[in-house]
Amino acid sequence: MAGFRDVEPFLLGIYLAAQFAGAITGAVIVWIAYKQHFDATTDASAKLTVFCTAPAIRNTGYNLITEIIGTFVLVFGAMAMSSPSSSLGTLDALPVGLLVLGIGLSLGGPTGYAINPARDLGPRIAHFILPIPNKRDSDWSYSWIPVVGPVIGGLLATFIFKLL
């Protein structure tokens, strides 16, 4: 929405910092809660999947398109649900939560549906920094897809929502 001037540009940095701080903090909390499991597990790839998404089939174009579609559906749907005429009062977040569930059930298989750059990159950074025994690399070669795909999907959804 900042790309279409619906949010003050100076707030974008604050929002991004808050989302990344929350994502990294959440990943550290999960690591603390499951530290014994991380210590006992020998499968380095399984440890990584706790922190970030990964494609079932690695194909840059299709993986990027899947992230664009998932984020488009999320942003477009959330914008439609958050219009003043569709207010549910204290239940406003419920339809968006159900939308995220639906996206996960339908598009979770191909890429793990990051649908938010902070959701993947924040925990991936935590995986890189944390002293997890016998961990693998943080798969930086794939890490740009769950960042760029959601940005493109969000921009497209906002553009089309404003057109309609």
ROSE-4610 file (N, C-alpha, C; in Angstrom, 1 decimal, always signed):
// ROSE-4610
residu = [M/M/M/A/A/A/G/G/G/F/F/F/R/R/R/D/D/D/V/V/V/E/E/E/P/P/P/F/F/F/L/L/L/L/L/L/G/G/G/I/I/I/Y/Y/Y/L/L/L/A/A/A/A/A/A/Q/Q/Q/F/F/F/A/A/A/G/G/G/A/A/A/I/I/I/T/T/T/G/G/G/A/A/A/V/V/V/I/I/I/V/V/V/W/W/W/I/I/I/A/A/A/Y/Y/Y/K/K/K/Q/Q/Q/H/H/H/F/F/F/D/D/D/A/A/A/T/T/T/T/T/T/D/D/D/A/A/A/S/S/S/A/A/A/K/K/K/L/L/L/T/T/T/V/V/V/F/F/F/C/C/C/T/T/T/A/A/A/P/P/P/A/A/A/I/I/I/R/R/R/N/N/N/T/T/T/G/G/G/Y/Y/Y/N/N/N/L/L/L/I/I/I/T/T/T/E/E/E/I/I/I/I/I/I/G/G/G/T/T/T/F/F/F/V/V/V/L/L/L/V/V/V/F/F/F/G/G/G/A/A/A/M/M/M/A/A/A/M/M/M/S/S/S/S/S/S/P/P/P/S/S/S/S/S/S/S/S/S/L/L/L/G/G/G/T/T/T/L/L/L/D/D/D/A/A/A/L/L/L/P/P/P/V/V/V/G/G/G/L/L/L/L/L/L/V/V/V/L/L/L/G/G/G/I/I/I/G/G/G/L/L/L/S/S/S/L/L/L/G/G/G/G/G/G/P/P/P/T/T/T/G/G/G/Y/Y/Y/A/A/A/I/I/I/N/N/N/P/P/P/A/A/A/R/R/R/D/D/D/L/L/L/G/G/G/P/P/P/R/R/R/I/I/I/A/A/A/H/H/H/F/F/F/I/I/I/L/L/L/P/P/P/I/I/I/P/P/P/N/N/N/K/K/K/R/R/R/D/D/D/S/S/S/D/D/D/W/W/W/S/S/S/Y/Y/Y/S/S/S/W/W/W/I/I/I/P/P/P/V/V/V/V/V/V/G/G/G/P/P/P/V/V/V/I/I/I/G/G/G/G/G/G/L/L/L/L/L/L/A/A/A/T/T/T/F/F/F/I/I/I/F/F/F/K/K/K/L/L/L/L/L/L]
num = [1/1/1/2/2/2/3/3/3/4/4/4/5/5/5/6/6/6/7/7/7/8/8/8/9/9/9/10/10/10/11/11/11/12/12/12/13/13/13/14/14/14/15/15/15/16/16/16/17/17/17/18/18/18/19/19/19/20/20/20/21/21/21/22/22/22/23/23/23/24/24/24/25/25/25/26/26/26/27/27/27/28/28/28/29/29/29/30/30/30/31/31/31/32/32/32/33/33/33/34/34/34/35/35/35/36/36/36/37/37/37/38/38/38/39/39/39/40/40/40/41/41/41/42/42/42/43/43/43/44/44/44/45/45/45/46/46/46/47/47/47/48/48/48/49/49/49/50/50/50/51/51/51/52/52/52/53/53/53/54/54/54/55/55/55/56/56/56/57/57/57/58/58/58/59/59/59/60/60/60/61/61/61/62/62/62/63/63/63/64/64/64/65/65/65/66/66/66/67/67/67/68/68/68/69/69/69/70/70/70/71/71/71/72/72/72/73/73/73/74/74/74/75/75/75/76/76/76/77/77/77/78/78/78/79/79/79/80/80/80/81/81/81/82/82/82/83/83/83/84/84/84/85/85/85/86/86/86/87/87/87/88/88/88/89/89/89/90/90/90/91/91/91/92/92/92/93/93/93/94/94/94/95/95/95/96/96/96/97/97/97/98/98/98/99/99/99/100/100/100/101/101/101/102/102/102/103/103/103/104/104/104/105/105/105/106/106/106/107/107/107/108/108/108/109/109/109/110/110/110/111/111/111/112/112/112/113/113/113/114/114/114/115/115/115/116/116/116/117/117/117/118/118/118/119/119/119/120/120/120/121/121/121/122/122/122/123/123/123/124/124/124/125/125/125/126/126/126/127/127/127/128/128/128/129/129/129/130/130/130/131/131/131/132/132/132/133/133/133/134/134/134/135/135/135/136/136/136/137/137/137/138/138/138/139/139/139/140/140/140/141/141/141/142/142/142/143/143/143/144/144/144/145/145/145/146/146/146/147/147/147/148/148/148/149/149/149/150/150/150/151/151/151/152/152/152/153/153/153/154/154/154/155/155/155/156/156/156/157/157/157/158/158/158/159/159/159/160/160/160/161/161/161/162/162/162/163/163/163/164/164/164]
x = [+0.8/+0.0/+0.9/+2.1/+3.0/+3.4/+3.4/+3.7/+2.7/+1.5/+0.4/+0.0/+0.9/+0.8/-0.4/-0.9/-2.0/-1.4/-0.1/+0.6/+1.7/+1.9/+3.0/+4.3/+5.1/+6.4/+7.3/+7.4/+8.2/+7.8/+6.5/+6.0/+6.4/+6.7/+7.0/+8.2/+9.2/+10.4/+10.1/+9.2/+8.8/+8.0/+7.1/+6.3/+7.3/+8.2/+9.1/+10.0/+10.5/+11.4/+10.6/+9.3/+8.5/+8.2/+7.9/+7.6/+8.8/+10.0/+11.2/+11.6/+11.4/+11.8/+10.9/+9.6/+8.6/+8.9/+9.3/+9.6/+10.8/+11.9/+13.1/+12.9/+12.2/+11.9/+11.1/+10.1/+9.3/+10.1/+11.0/+11.9/+12.9/+13.4/+14.2/+13.4/+12.2/+11.4/+11.1/+10.8/+10.7/+11.9/+13.1/+14.4/+14.6/+14.2/+14.4/+13.4/+12.2/+11.2/+11.6/+12.2/+12.5/+14.0/+14.8/+16.2/+16.7/+16.1/+16.5/+16.2/+15.2/+14.9/+15.9/+16.3/+17.3/+18.6/+18.9/+20.2/+20.2/+19.0/+18.9/+18.7/+18.2/+17.9/+19.1/+19.3/+20.5/+20.2/+18.9/+18.6/+18.6/+19.7/+19.9/+18.9/+18.3/+17.3/+16.0/+15.7/+14.5/+14.6/+15.8/+16.0/+15.7/+16.2/+16.0/+14.5/+13.7/+12.3/+11.5/+12.0/+11.3/+11.3/+12.4/+12.6/+12.1/+12.1/+11.8/+11.2/+10.7/+10.0/+11.0/+10.6/+11.4/+10.5/+10.9/+10.0/+10.0/+8.9/+8.9/+9.7/+9.5/+10.3/+10.9/+12.2/+13.0/+12.9/+12.1/+12.0/+11.7/+12.7/+12.7/+11.4/+11.1/+9.9/+8.6/+8.4/+7.1/+7.1/+8.2/+8.2/+7.9/+8.4/+8.1/+6.6/+6.1/+4.7/+3.8/+4.1/+3.3/+3.3/+4.4/+4.4/+3.7/+3.7/+3.0/+1.5/+1.0/-0.4/-0.9/-0.1/-0.6/-0.7/+0.3/+0.3/-0.8/-1.0/-2.1/-3.4/-3.7/-4.9/-5.1/-4.0/-4.0/-4.3/-3.5/-3.6/-5.0/-5.4/-6.6/-7.8/-7.7/-8.8/-8.9/-7.7/-7.7/-8.2/-7.8/-8.3/-9.8/-10.4/-11.8/-12.5/-11.9/-12.6/-12.4/-11.5/-11.3/-12.0/-12.7/-13.5/-14.5/-14.9/-15.8/-17.2/-17.6/-18.9/-18.9/-17.7/-17.7/-17.2/-17.3/-16.8/-17.6/-16.8/-17.4/-17.2/-16.7/-16.4/-15.2/-15.3/-14.2/-13.7/-14.5/-14.2/-13.5/-13.1/-12.5/-11.3/-10.5/-9.3/-9.6/-10.8/-11.1/-11.2/-11.9/-11.9/-10.5/-9.6/-8.3/-7.5/-7.7/-7.0/-7.5/-8.8/-9.3/-8.8/-8.6/-8.0/-6.6/-5.8/-4.4/-4.5/-5.4/-5.5/-5.8/-6.8/-7.1/-5.9/-5.1/-4.0/-3.0/-2.8/-1.9/-2.3/-3.6/-4.1/-4.0/-4.2/-4.2/-2.8/-2.0/-0.7/+0.5/+0.3/+1.4/+2.3/+1.8/+2.7/+3.9/+3.6/+4.7/+5.9/+5.6/+6.7/+6.6/+5.6/+5.5/+4.8/+4.4/+3.6/+4.1/+5.2/+5.7/+4.6/+4.1/+3.1/+3.4/+4.6/+5.0/+6.6/+7.3/+8.8/+9.3/+8.7/+9.2/+9.0/+8.0/+7.7/+8.8/+9.4/+10.5/+11.8/+12.1/+13.5/+13.9/+12.9/+13.3/+13.7/+12.9/+13.3/+14.6/+14.7/+15.9/+17.2/+17.1/+18.2/+18.5/+17.4/+17.6/+18.3/+17.9/+18.5/+20.0/+20.4/+21.8/+22.6/+21.9/+22.6/+22.7/+21.6/+21.5/+22.6/+23.0/+24.0/+23.4/+22.7/+22.1/+23.1/+23.2/+24.3/+23.9/+25.0/+24.8/+23.8/+23.7/+22.7/+23.4/+22.5/+23.0/+23.0/+23.4/+23.4/+21.9/+21.7/+20.3/+19.6/+20.2/+19.6/+19.4/+20.4/+20.3/+20.0/+20.4/+20.1/+18.6/+17.8/+16.3/+15.7/+16.4/+15.8/+15.1/+15.5/+15.0/+13.6/+13.2/+11.9/+10.8/+10.8/+9.8/+9.8/+10.7/+10.8/+10.2/+10.7/+10.3/+8.9/+8.6/+7.2/+6.1/+6.2/+5.2/+5.1/+6.3/+6.3/+5.5/+5.8/+5.1/+3.6/+3.3/+1.9/+1.1/+1.7/+1.1/+0.9/+1.8/+1.7/+0.6/+0.6/-0.5/-1.8/-2.0/-3.3/-3.8/-2.9/-3.3/-3.7/-2.9/-3.2/-4.6/-4.8/-6.1/-7.2/-7.0/-8.1/-8.5/-7.5/-7.8/-8.5/-8.1/-8.8/-10.3/-10.6/-11.9/-12.7]
y = [-1.2/+0.0/+1.3/+1.1/+2.3/+2.6/+1.6/+1.8/+2.7/+2.7/+3.5/+4.7/+5.0/+6.2/+6.1/+4.9/+4.8/+4.7/+4.6/+4.6/+5.6/+6.3/+7.3/+6.6/+7.0/+6.3/+6.1/+7.1/+7.0/+5.9/+5.5/+4.5/+3.1/+3.0/+1.7/+1.1/+1.9/+1.4/+0.9/+1.6/+1.2/-0.1/-0.2/-1.5/-2.6/-2.4/-3.5/-3.9/-2.9/-3.3/-4.0/-3.6/-4.3/-5.7/-5.9/-7.3/-8.2/-7.7/-8.5/-8.8/-7.8/-8.0/-9.1/-9.0/-10.0/-11.4/-11.5/-12.8/-13.4/-12.6/-13.1/-13.5/-12.7/-13.0/-14.3/-14.4/-15.7/-16.9/-16.8/-17.9/-18.2/-17.2/-17.5/-18.2/-17.8/-18.4/-19.9/-20.1/-21.5/-22.3/-21.7/-22.4/-22.7/-21.8/-22.0/-23.1/-23.1/-24.1/-25.5/-25.6/-26.9/-27.2/-26.5/-26.6/-28.1/-28.8/-30.2/-31.0/-30.7/-31.4/-31.1/-29.8/-29.4/-30.0/-30.2/-30.8/-32.3/-33.0/-34.4/-34.8/-33.9/-34.2/-34.1/-35.1/-35.1/-34.6/-34.5/-34.1/-32.6/-32.1/-30.6/-29.9/-30.6/-30.0/-29.8/-30.8/-30.7/-29.6/-29.3/-28.2/-26.9/-26.8/-25.6/-25.3/-26.4/-26.2/-25.6/-25.7/-25.1/-23.6/-23.1/-21.7/-21.0/-21.6/-21.0/-21.9/-21.3/-22.1/-22.7/-23.7/-24.3/-24.9/-25.0/-25.5/-27.0/-27.6/-29.1/-29.5/-28.7/-28.8/-27.5/-27.5/-26.2/-25.8/-24.8/-24.2/-22.7/-21.9/-20.5/-19.8/-20.0/-19.4/-19.8/-21.1/-21.6/-21.2/-21.3/-21.0/-19.5/-18.6/-17.2/-16.9/-17.6/-17.4/-17.9/-19.0/-19.5/-18.5/-17.9/-16.9/-15.6/-15.2/-14.1/-14.3/-15.5/-15.9/-15.9/-16.6/-16.6/-15.3/-14.4/-13.1/-12.2/-12.4/-11.6/-12.0/-13.2/-13.7/-13.1/-13.2/-12.7/-11.2/-10.4/-8.9/-8.5/-9.0/-8.6/-9.0/-10.2/-10.7/-9.8/-9.6/-8.8/-7.3/-6.8/-5.4/-5.4/-6.5/-6.6/-6.8/-7.6/-7.8/-6.7/-5.8/-4.7/-3.4/-3.5/-2.3/-2.0/-0.7/-0.4/-1.1/-1.4/-2.1/-3.5/-4.1/-5.6/-5.8/-4.8/-4.9/-5.9/-6.7/-7.7/-7.4/-6.2/-5.7/-6.5/-7.1/-7.8/-9.0/-9.5/-10.7/-10.3/-9.1/-8.7/-9.5/-10.0/-10.8/-12.2/-12.7/-14.1/-14.5/-13.7/-14.0/-14.0/-13.1/-13.0/-14.3/-14.7/-15.9/-17.1/-17.2/-18.3/-18.2/-17.0/-16.9/-17.4/-17.1/-17.6/-19.1/-19.7/-21.1/-21.7/-21.1/-21.5/-21.5/-20.4/-20.3/-21.4/-21.6/-22.7/-24.1/-24.3/-25.6/-25.8/-24.7/-24.8/-24.6/-23.7/-23.4/-23.7/-24.3/-24.6/-25.7/-26.6/-27.6/-27.2/-26.4/-26.0/-25.3/-24.3/-23.4/-23.3/-23.7/-23.4/-22.1/-21.4/-20.1/-19.1/-18.5/-17.4/-16.3/-15.8/-14.8/-13.5/-13.4/-12.2/-12.3/-11.3/-11.4/-11.6/-11.0/-11.1/-12.6/-13.2/-14.6/-15.6/-15.4/-16.3/-15.7/-14.5/-14.0/-13.7/-13.3/-13.1/-14.4/-15.5/-16.7/-17.3/-17.1/-17.6/-16.9/-15.6/-14.9/-15.5/-15.8/-16.4/-17.7/-18.5/-19.8/-19.6/-18.6/-18.4/-18.0/-17.2/-16.6/-17.6/-18.3/-19.2/-20.3/-20.7/-21.7/-23.1/-23.5/-24.8/-25.8/-26.9/-27.9/-28.6/-28.9/-29.6/-29.1/-27.8/-27.2/-27.1/-27.0/-26.8/-25.3/-25.0/-23.6/-23.1/-21.8/-21.3/-21.1/-21.8/-21.8/-20.4/-19.6/-18.2/-18.1/-19.2/-19.1/-19.1/-19.6/-19.6/-18.4/-17.8/-16.9/-15.6/-15.3/-14.1/-14.3/-15.6/-15.9/-15.6/-16.0/-15.6/-14.1/-13.4/-11.9/-11.2/-11.5/-10.8/-11.2/-12.5/-12.9/-12.2/-12.2/-11.4/-9.9/-9.3/-7.9/-7.7/-8.5/-8.4/-8.7/-9.8/-10.1/-9.1/-8.5/-7.4/-6.2/-5.8/-4.6/-4.9/-6.1/-6.4/-6.4/-7.0/-7.0/-5.6/-4.8/-3.4/-2.6/-2.8/-2.1/-2.5/-3.8/-4.3/-4.0/-4.0/-3.7/-2.2/-1.3/+0.1/+0.3/-0.5/-0.4/-0.8/-1.8/-2.3/-1.4]
z = [+0.0/+0.0/+0.0/+0.6/+0.5/-0.9/-1.8/-3.2/-3.9/-3.3/-3.9/-3.1/-2.2/-1.3/-0.3/+0.0/+1.0/+2.4/+2.5/+3.8/+3.7/+4.7/+4.7/+4.5/+3.5/+3.2/+4.4/+5.3/+6.5/+7.4/+7.4/+8.2/+7.7/+6.4/+5.8/+6.6/+6.8/+7.5/+8.9/+9.6/+10.9/+10.9/+9.9/+9.8/+9.5/+8.5/+8.1/+9.3/+10.0/+11.2/+12.3/+12.5/+13.5/+13.1/+11.8/+11.3/+11.4/+11.0/+11.0/+12.5/+13.3/+14.7/+15.3/+15.0/+15.5/+15.0/+13.7/+13.1/+13.6/+13.8/+14.4/+15.9/+16.6/+18.0/+18.1/+17.3/+17.3/+17.0/+16.0/+15.7/+16.8/+17.5/+18.7/+19.8/+20.0/+21.0/+20.7/+19.4/+19.0/+19.2/+18.9/+19.1/+20.6/+21.4/+22.9/+23.3/+22.9/+23.3/+22.9/+21.7/+21.1/+21.1/+21.9/+21.9/+22.1/+23.0/+23.1/+21.9/+21.2/+19.9/+18.8/+18.8/+17.8/+18.1/+19.4/+19.8/+19.4/+19.5/+19.3/+17.8/+17.1/+15.6/+14.8/+14.0/+13.1/+11.7/+11.3/+10.0/+9.9/+9.3/+9.2/+8.3/+7.3/+6.5/+7.3/+8.1/+9.0/+9.9/+10.4/+11.3/+10.6/+9.3/+8.5/+8.3/+8.0/+7.6/+8.8/+10.0/+11.1/+11.0/+10.4/+10.3/+9.1/+7.9/+6.7/+5.7/+4.6/+3.6/+2.6/+1.9/+0.9/-0.1/-1.4/-2.4/-2.4/-2.8/-2.9/-4.2/-5.2/-6.5/-6.7/-6.8/-7.0/-8.4/-8.7/-10.1/-9.9/-10.1/-9.8/-10.3/-11.6/-12.2/-11.5/-11.4/-10.8/-9.3/-8.6/-7.2/-7.0/-7.8/-7.8/-8.1/-9.1/-9.4/-8.3/-7.7/-6.6/-5.4/-5.1/-4.0/-4.4/-5.7/-6.2/-6.1/-6.5/-6.4/-5.0/-4.1/-2.7/-2.0/-2.3/-1.7/-2.3/-3.6/-4.3/-3.6/-3.4/-2.8/-1.4/-0.6/+0.7/+0.8/+0.0/+0.1/-0.5/-1.6/-2.2/-1.3/-0.8/+0.1/+1.4/+2.0/+3.2/+3.0/+1.8/+1.5/+1.3/+0.7/+0.5/+1.8/+2.7/+4.0/+5.0/+4.7/+5.7/+5.3/+4.2/+3.9/+4.9/+5.2/+6.2/+6.1/+4.9/+4.8/+5.2/+5.3/+5.7/+7.1/+8.0/+9.3/+10.1/+10.9/+11.8/+13.2/+13.5/+14.8/+15.4/+16.5/+17.1/+16.4/+15.4/+14.6/+13.3/+13.1/+11.8/+11.4/+12.3/+12.0/+11.6/+12.0/+11.7/+10.2/+9.4/+8.0/+7.4/+7.8/+7.2/+7.7/+8.9/+9.4/+8.6/+8.4/+7.5/+6.1/+5.6/+4.3/+4.3/+5.3/+5.4/+5.4/+6.2/+6.2/+4.9/+4.2/+2.8/+1.9/+1.9/+1.1/+1.4/+2.7/+3.1/+2.6/+2.7/+2.3/+0.8/+0.0/-1.4/-2.1/-1.5/-2.1/-1.2/-0.1/+0.9/+0.3/-0.5/-1.0/-1.9/-2.9/-3.8/-3.2/-2.3/-1.8/-0.3/+0.4/+1.8/+2.2/+1.2/+1.2/+2.3/+1.9/+2.8/+2.9/+1.8/+1.6/+2.4/+2.9/+3.7/+3.8/+3.3/+3.3/+4.7/+5.7/+7.1/+7.6/+7.2/+7.7/+7.3/+6.2/+5.7/+6.1/+5.7/+5.9/+7.3/+8.2/+9.6/+10.3/+10.2/+10.8/+10.1/+8.8/+8.1/+8.7/+9.0/+9.6/+11.0/+11.7/+13.1/+12.9/+12.0/+11.7/+11.5/+10.7/+10.4/+11.6/+12.5/+13.6/+14.8/+15.1/+16.3/+16.2/+17.4/+17.5/+17.5/+16.4/+16.3/+15.9/+16.7/+16.4/+15.1/+14.3/+13.0/+12.1/+12.0/+11.0/+9.7/+8.7/+7.3/+7.0/+5.8/+5.3/+5.4/+5.4/+5.5/+4.1/+3.1/+1.7/+1.2/+1.2/+0.8/-0.7/-1.5/-2.9/-3.2/-2.4/-2.5/-1.8/-0.9/+0.1/-0.6/-1.8/-2.4/-3.0/-3.3/-3.8/-2.8/-1.6/-0.6/-0.2/-0.7/-0.5/-1.7/-2.8/-4.1/-4.5/-4.4/-4.8/-4.0/-2.7/-1.9/-2.2/-2.5/-2.8/-4.1/-5.1/-6.4/-6.3/-5.6/-5.4/-4.6/-3.6/-2.9/-3.7/-4.5/-5.4/-6.4/-7.0/-8.0/-7.4/-6.2/-5.5/-5.2/-4.7/-4.4/-5.7/-6.7/-8.0/-8.5/-8.6/-9.1/-8.2/-6.9/-5.9/-6.2/-6.4/-6.6/-7.9/-8.9/-10.2/-10.1/-9.4/-9.2/-8.3]
